[in-house]
């Protein structure tokens, strides 16, 4: 199975509201597919995924050495889990 290159948990007001609906928001590599992310999350966290919604936020431009460059693109995915499953957000000590 292919390895996921980039995975980052998003904690915003909206994503915290979605946690109540058992939905988790992640930033992933723009080349990742829904199928690859679904299988990876199911294997890594031992959960069952119901649905995945994804979109690409607007591109941001930045100035690097007097040239306009585009910052790294990523895809934001909202993952819905089956009832009774959850992903631990912070590791237990």
Helices and strands as residue ranges (DSSP letters): E 7-9, H 13-19, E 23-29, H 34-45, E 49-55, E 61-64, E 67-70, E 74-81
